[in-house]
């Protein structure tokens, strides 16, 4: 049980750290807004489930991206092309998931509104 409690403490620490990232706060606000739009459009349950899963994957990748940035800044405080590449790749991973979220939201809304 001690391991479980320690894991929960570490996870809470991760969320607290991630909350300091503007991107995470924007993603969380956008998710809340999307849920409200889904409710107004009377989106089906599967739309909410898919959006929730994509949100969880998105914030997971955002957390990993933040970890890469923290480690890169620590290991290479001066400019480095390798550090730039590491940060760009993490950013691209987040971008891909945000695009996936947008595509999913458009599909769910177009279905709920009878456009498909």
Rosetta constraint file for C-alpha pairs under 8 A:
AtomPair CA 1 CA 5 HARMONIC 6.37 0.50
AtomPair CA 2 CA 6 HARMONIC 6.09 0.50
AtomPair CA 3 CA 7 HARMONIC 6.08 0.50
AtomPair CA 4 CA 8 HARMONIC 6.24 0.50
AtomPair CA 5 CA 9 HARMONIC 6.24 0.50
AtomPair CA 6 CA 10 HARMONIC 6.20 0.50
AtomPair CA 7 CA 11 HARMONIC 6.13 0.50
AtomPair CA 8 CA 12 HARMONIC 6.15 0.50
AtomPair CA 9 CA 13 HARMONIC 6.20 0.50
AtomPair CA 10 CA 14 HARMONIC 6.21 0.50
AtomPair CA 11 CA 15 HARMONIC 6.29 0.50
AtomPair CA 12 CA 16 HARMONIC 6.19 0.50
AtomPair CA 13 CA 17 HARMONIC 6.18 0.50
AtomPair CA 14 CA 18 HARMONIC 5.99 0.50
AtomPair CA 14 CA 63 HARMONIC 7.84 0.50
AtomPair CA 15 CA 19 HARMONIC 5.99 0.50
AtomPair CA 16 CA 20 HARMONIC 7.01 0.50
AtomPair CA 17 CA 21 HARMONIC 7.54 0.50
AtomPair CA 18 CA 24 HARMONIC 6.51 0.50
AtomPair CA 18 CA 63 HARMONIC 6.46 0.50
AtomPair CA 18 CA 66 HARMONIC 7.57 0.50
AtomPair CA 19 CA 24 HARMONIC 6.27 0.50
AtomPair CA 19 CA 25 HARMONIC 6.25 0.50
AtomPair CA 20 CA 24 HARMONIC 7.88 0.50
AtomPair CA 20 CA 25 HARMONIC 7.89 0.50
AtomPair CA 21 CA 25 HARMONIC 6.60 0.50
AtomPair CA 22 CA 26 HARMONIC 6.16 0.50
AtomPair CA 23 CA 27 HARMONIC 6.09 0.50
AtomPair CA 24 CA 28 HARMONIC 6.10 0.50
AtomPair CA 24 CA 59 HARMONIC 6.86 0.50
AtomPair CA 24 CA 62 HARMONIC 6.95 0.50
AtomPair CA 25 CA 29 HARMONIC 6.10 0.50
AtomPair CA 26 CA 30 HARMONIC 6.00 0.50
AtomPair CA 27 CA 31 HARMONIC 6.12 0.50
AtomPair CA 27 CA 59 HARMONIC 7.73 0.50
AtomPair CA 28 CA 32 HARMONIC 6.31 0.50
AtomPair CA 29 CA 33 HARMONIC 6.18 0.50
AtomPair CA 30 CA 34 HARMONIC 6.02 0.50
AtomPair CA 31 CA 35 HARMONIC 6.24 0.50
AtomPair CA 31 CA 55 HARMONIC 6.96 0.50
AtomPair CA 32 CA 36 HARMONIC 6.42 0.50
AtomPair CA 33 CA 37 HARMONIC 6.25 0.50
AtomPair CA 34 CA 38 HARMONIC 6.03 0.50
AtomPair CA 34 CA 105 HARMONIC 7.60 0.50
AtomPair CA 35 CA 39 HARMONIC 6.18 0.50
AtomPair CA 35 CA 48 HARMONIC 7.21 0.50
AtomPair CA 36 CA 40 HARMONIC 6.33 0.50
AtomPair CA 37 CA 41 HARMONIC 6.14 0.50
AtomPair CA 38 CA 42 HARMONIC 5.89 0.50
AtomPair CA 38 CA 43 HARMONIC 5.01 0.50
AtomPair CA 38 CA 48 HARMONIC 7.58 0.50
AtomPair CA 38 CA 109 HARMONIC 6.96 0.50
AtomPair CA 39 CA 43 HARMONIC 6.21 0.50
AtomPair CA 41 CA 109 HARMONIC 6.86 0.50
AtomPair CA 41 CA 112 HARMONIC 6.19 0.50
AtomPair CA 41 CA 113 HARMONIC 6.60 0.50
AtomPair CA 42 CA 112 HARMONIC 6.39 0.50
AtomPair CA 43 CA 47 HARMONIC 6.24 0.50
AtomPair CA 43 CA 48 HARMONIC 7.46 0.50
AtomPair CA 43 CA 108 HARMONIC 6.64 0.50
AtomPair CA 43 CA 109 HARMONIC 6.62 0.50
AtomPair CA 43 CA 111 HARMONIC 7.85 0.50
AtomPair CA 43 CA 112 HARMONIC 5.02 0.50
AtomPair CA 44 CA 48 HARMONIC 7.04 0.50
AtomPair CA 44 CA 108 HARMONIC 7.80 0.50
AtomPair CA 44 CA 112 HARMONIC 6.90 0.50
AtomPair CA 45 CA 49 HARMONIC 6.35 0.50
AtomPair CA 46 CA 50 HARMONIC 6.07 0.50
AtomPair CA 47 CA 51 HARMONIC 6.10 0.50
AtomPair CA 47 CA 105 HARMONIC 7.85 0.50
AtomPair CA 47 CA 108 HARMONIC 5.59 0.50
AtomPair CA 48 CA 52 HARMONIC 5.98 0.50
AtomPair CA 49 CA 53 HARMONIC 6.19 0.50
AtomPair CA 50 CA 54 HARMONIC 6.13 0.50
AtomPair CA 50 CA 104 HARMONIC 7.65 0.50
AtomPair CA 51 CA 55 HARMONIC 6.03 0.50
AtomPair CA 51 CA 101 HARMONIC 6.89 0.50
AtomPair CA 51 CA 104 HARMONIC 7.07 0.50
AtomPair CA 51 CA 105 HARMONIC 7.19 0.50
AtomPair CA 52 CA 56 HARMONIC 6.25 0.50
AtomPair CA 53 CA 57 HARMONIC 6.28 0.50
AtomPair CA 54 CA 58 HARMONIC 5.96 0.50
AtomPair CA 54 CA 97 HARMONIC 7.50 0.50
AtomPair CA 54 CA 100 HARMONIC 7.74 0.50
AtomPair CA 54 CA 101 HARMONIC 6.26 0.50
AtomPair CA 55 CA 59 HARMONIC 6.18 0.50
AtomPair CA 55 CA 101 HARMONIC 7.45 0.50
AtomPair CA 56 CA 60 HARMONIC 6.08 0.50
AtomPair CA 57 CA 61 HARMONIC 6.21 0.50
AtomPair CA 57 CA 97 HARMONIC 7.75 0.50
AtomPair CA 58 CA 62 HARMONIC 6.07 0.50
AtomPair CA 58 CA 94 HARMONIC 6.58 0.50
AtomPair CA 58 CA 97 HARMONIC 5.75 0.50
AtomPair CA 58 CA 98 HARMONIC 7.02 0.50
AtomPair CA 59 CA 63 HARMONIC 6.02 0.50
AtomPair CA 60 CA 64 HARMONIC 6.36 0.50
AtomPair CA 61 CA 65 HARMONIC 5.96 0.50
AtomPair CA 61 CA 90 HARMONIC 7.99 0.50
AtomPair CA 61 CA 93 HARMONIC 7.08 0.50
AtomPair CA 61 CA 94 HARMONIC 6.16 0.50
AtomPair CA 62 CA 66 HARMONIC 6.10 0.50
AtomPair CA 62 CA 94 HARMONIC 6.13 0.50
AtomPair CA 63 CA 67 HARMONIC 6.19 0.50
AtomPair CA 64 CA 68 HARMONIC 6.16 0.50
AtomPair CA 64 CA 90 HARMONIC 7.71 0.50
AtomPair CA 65 CA 69 HARMONIC 6.23 0.50
AtomPair CA 65 CA 87 HARMONIC 7.41 0.50
AtomPair CA 65 CA 90 HARMONIC 4.84 0.50
AtomPair CA 65 CA 91 HARMONIC 6.72 0.50
AtomPair CA 65 CA 94 HARMONIC 7.61 0.50
AtomPair CA 66 CA 70 HARMONIC 6.13 0.50
AtomPair CA 67 CA 71 HARMONIC 6.12 0.50
AtomPair CA 68 CA 72 HARMONIC 5.89 0.50
AtomPair CA 68 CA 86 HARMONIC 7.18 0.50
AtomPair CA 68 CA 87 HARMONIC 6.91 0.50
AtomPair CA 68 CA 90 HARMONIC 7.24 0.50
AtomPair CA 69 CA 73 HARMONIC 5.98 0.50
AtomPair CA 69 CA 86 HARMONIC 7.76 0.50
AtomPair CA 69 CA 87 HARMONIC 5.95 0.50
AtomPair CA 70 CA 74 HARMONIC 6.20 0.50
AtomPair CA 71 CA 75 HARMONIC 6.00 0.50
AtomPair CA 72 CA 76 HARMONIC 5.69 0.50
AtomPair CA 72 CA 77 HARMONIC 7.62 0.50
AtomPair CA 72 CA 83 HARMONIC 5.76 0.50
AtomPair CA 72 CA 86 HARMONIC 7.53 0.50
AtomPair CA 72 CA 87 HARMONIC 7.78 0.50
AtomPair CA 73 CA 77 HARMONIC 5.03 0.50
AtomPair CA 73 CA 83 HARMONIC 7.71 0.50
AtomPair CA 76 CA 80 HARMONIC 6.73 0.50
AtomPair CA 76 CA 83 HARMONIC 6.83 0.50
AtomPair CA 79 CA 83 HARMONIC 7.37 0.50
AtomPair CA 79 CA 84 HARMONIC 7.78 0.50
AtomPair CA 80 CA 84 HARMONIC 6.25 0.50
AtomPair CA 81 CA 85 HARMONIC 6.19 0.50
AtomPair CA 82 CA 86 HARMONIC 6.20 0.50
AtomPair CA 83 CA 87 HARMONIC 6.24 0.50
AtomPair CA 84 CA 88 HARMONIC 6.06 0.50
AtomPair CA 85 CA 89 HARMONIC 6.04 0.50
AtomPair CA 86 CA 90 HARMONIC 6.35 0.50
AtomPair CA 87 CA 91 HARMONIC 6.16 0.50
AtomPair CA 88 CA 92 HARMONIC 6.10 0.50
AtomPair CA 89 CA 93 HARMONIC 6.29 0.50
AtomPair CA 90 CA 94 HARMONIC 6.53 0.50
AtomPair CA 91 CA 95 HARMONIC 6.19 0.50
AtomPair CA 92 CA 96 HARMONIC 6.16 0.50
AtomPair CA 93 CA 97 HARMONIC 6.54 0.50
AtomPair CA 94 CA 98 HARMONIC 6.19 0.50
AtomPair CA 95 CA 99 HARMONIC 6.13 0.50
AtomPair CA 96 CA 100 HARMONIC 6.25 0.50
AtomPair CA 97 CA 101 HARMONIC 6.15 0.50
AtomPair CA 98 CA 102 HARMONIC 6.27 0.50
AtomPair CA 99 CA 103 HARMONIC 6.22 0.50
AtomPair CA 100 CA 104 HARMONIC 6.08 0.50
AtomPair CA 101 CA 105 HARMONIC 6.07 0.50
AtomPair CA 102 CA 106 HARMONIC 6.11 0.50
AtomPair CA 103 CA 107 HARMONIC 6.16 0.50
AtomPair CA 104 CA 108 HARMONIC 6.12 0.50
AtomPair CA 105 CA 109 HARMONIC 6.02 0.50
AtomPair CA 106 CA 110 HARMONIC 5.93 0.50
AtomPair CA 107 CA 111 HARMONIC 6.10 0.50
AtomPair CA 108 CA 112 HARMONIC 6.05 0.50
AtomPair CA 109 CA 113 HARMONIC 5.95 0.50
AtomPair CA 110 CA 114 HARMONIC 6.04 0.50
AtomPair CA 110 CA 115 HARMONIC 4.90 0.50
AtomPair CA 110 CA 116 HARMONIC 5.86 0.50
AtomPair CA 111 CA 115 HARMONIC 5.88 0.50
AtomPair CA 111 CA 116 HARMONIC 5.22 0.50
